[in-house]
Amino acid sequence: MAENRASADAEGVPCWVDAQLPDVAAGRRFYGGLFGWAFDAPAGPSGAVLARLGGEPVAALVPKTDGRMPTVWTVYFATADAGALAARIEARGGQLVTAPHPATDLGAHPALTALAADPQGAVFGLREPGAAGFGGRRVPGGFAWAELYTRDTEAADAFYGDLFHAALFGPGAAPDFGRAAVTEVFPAEMPPHFLVHFRVADRAAALERVARLGGRVQAPPFEASYGRVAVVTDDQGASFALLER
């Protein structure tokens, strides 16, 4: 489904995802085999690589700089001013994980990016136009949805509803972003988090590829309000979801 650039850049719209991995070369093999992604050469001193689908950017794989960091997919929300949005996040009880800084490795311009956490600790990113962004979404192999798993849905509704009101509730809003309660069926130690979903044309076939590539099923297929979902991990432990619509 095509989108115009203005809608993709509206504040609060998911505009990018990346995976922090201990082994980027292994990540290239896994995600290339799963989604058919091709990869640019490593960019800059970070060693991050840009993933493309049909020539369009869809994600980045980033080497972990500290073994204590989680192996995880992160969703970034668009903003015209990362510094101003960061200040609003802190004023509403969230916190900054990394302050706004230039994202030059994977974008054409020195736009700013940052990491933040909501009041319950779910981490998400901020990203200004000019940094790498989706060339397309909602297509097989591309980003399709971000689900927030939270222990306090009312608090999450208030926080994100205020922070990203236009993207969630404004005229013509069609958010690729939802939330679900962390209930007793989940492990007690599971923290609030965002789960990145990639669209697939055939969920069963995609699950077979995950297993063949060394990943595993974390939550077996289930029906959600936004499609048919299965939660998996890659061969390094990063969780994500497969979404069939």
C-alpha positions, 0 to 999 in steps of 0.5 A: 500500500503506497503512502505519500511522504507527508503522511509517513513523516507526520509526528507519531507515525512509525517511520523506521525499524532497526535491530541491535544484533551481536552478529550483523553478518548472521542477521543478513543471512537470516533476514535475507533468507526470510524476507528476501532483503538485500543489503547495502555495504556497511555504512560508516564506522558503526558497521550498520547495514541498510536492508532493502526490498525491491530496492527500497529501504525497509530496515537496518541491522546495527551491531551491538556495541555493548554485550549488556544491551538487549538483542531487540527490534526497535520501532521509531516514530517520526517527528519534525523536531526530536529535541522538542518531542524528547522534552514532551516525553520527559514532561509526561513522565517518560525518559530519554535513553539516548539524547537526540544525535545525528543519524548520518550513517544510514541517511542522506542528511544529518537528521536527529534520532533518539531513544526514549522510554514511556513511563512504564519502560517500553523503549521506542525511537524518535526520528527526523525526516532526512534520516533513513525511512521506509521506502514502503510499508504494509507489503510482504517483507516490510514493516506492517504494525507495532504493538505495545505490550503494557501492564497499564493500558489506561496509562499507555492510552493517556501517554501516547494519546496525548503524545501522538494524538494527530497520528492516532486520532486525527483526520484520516488517521490510519495508525500502524500502532496498537497496544495490548495488555500484559496479562497473567498468560505472559511471563511475570518477568516480561517487561513492557515493550513494542513488538515489530510486525513484518507482513508476510503473504503466507504465515505458515510458509514464513514460519517454516523458513524461520525454523529452517534459518535457525529461529524459533516460534515464541507464540504460536499463530493467533488471530488479532484485531489487525490480522493473523499473527505469530511471534518468533525470534531470529537465530540471535534472540531478537523477537518480532512478529509475522503478520498475515492480512 
